Amino acid sequence: MSESIEITVATESDQIIQISIEAASTVEQLKRNVEFQTTLLVKDQELTFDGKPLDNSKFLRDYNIKNGDLVFVFKKVLQQPQRQQPQGQQPQPQQQFRQPAGAGGMNSHIFEIFSSPKSITDYYSNNPEELTHLINANPQLADAILSQNQKVLEALVADVQKQKRLQELATKDPFSLEYQQYLEEQIQKQNIEQNMNHAMEHTPEVFASVYMLYVDCSINGHPIKAFVDTGAQQSIMSETCAKKCELMRIVDTRFHGIAKGVGTSKIIGRVHSTQLKLGGSFFSVSLSIIENQDIDFILGLDMLKRHQCLLDLGKGILNIGGESVPFLHEKDLKEILQKEQGGEEDPKVSTTTTTTTTSNNSNNNNQSVNTPSQPINKPAPTSTVQSPPPSQPKPAAATPTSQYATEEKIAQLMGLGCPRDRAINFLNRAFGDVERAAAFFFG
């Protein structure tokens, strides 16, 4: 069963009605709802949205009509029978419908009412009967008028004025650059919406959260959860976890450097060998110690390749050295997931990080940092590691926004507890509709 949406319908007689209808409904079904509330027969109705007439056989989603949108309903003008045209004279096209609003006073009174927040409040203050009807038909709008909510009223005025402008362009100059740009934008939105609906219908699993792969292990006798990352070149550990596992006393600070990616992190040094327990087996592991790293321990490709590990996602196990270690379930990762969803921003964490260290006899022109003296024959290791799952990293610089994800809208969603990157994603999916983006977040 599809979701239900609320559509605001404005009539020629300045009547504003609120209609609740399924998002998968057709235009004809919407017209039947309008007929029930206005007594205007379906065959006499002409519905327009964004300056375009709606076809009975098409679905509301074909026009990208979503929750809270405004649709105008006009009464059709009966087509006059065509007269016999003299031979050689071109027949004049008959106009079947009335001109859209803004083209000649059809519902110009509606545009006058919705020309400014003050005109809206003045009209309904002077017309208590209309206000009573509005309270019953659209309580949200009525509440905004009674409370003089300028933000809501200004948004409504902007929407009405936009529709007025589009109807004028559609009537007077449909080939103008402005109107063609608008049509291109609408076509793009429609294609995106259809693509998303197709994915929701045929592959709904792509919208579910995917939890990263963790296994229970212990290092130096201390139990921790290891993040298994095939994209990390080396196994790494946070400074906090290294202190917990009592490894700081054997950290070789000569192997320090800078981890570069979206952000940067400091490489404190390297633990060349320590004991790792997975299942019932013990392994020797080398670790790079990272400053300000949120993930305690990342089991990287160096260990996975050395022991020819097999990640069996079908059975949910990690095969390493003859051991079958089960991946942890969501219930076992509550602390980690809560930390990820807490919206903590750490500019040091990056999705793909390059770690470069140098020695005093290394003449690399692309050094990240200059380090203290190292032994003469000690090589300068260079490695690439991948840090926590995509939902964990928080870049140092602000995530690039789009035409839909403005800073103001992002701030509104972040105020609800939504992380910045997810807020931008939700706003792009909702084409800038904050309420719909919030629904994606809470849904």
Order of alpha helices (4+ residues) and beta strands (2+ residues): beta-beta-alpha-beta-beta-beta-alpha-alpha-alpha-alpha-alpha-alpha-beta-beta-beta-alpha-beta-beta-beta-beta-alpha-beta-beta-beta-alpha-beta-beta-alpha-alpha-alpha
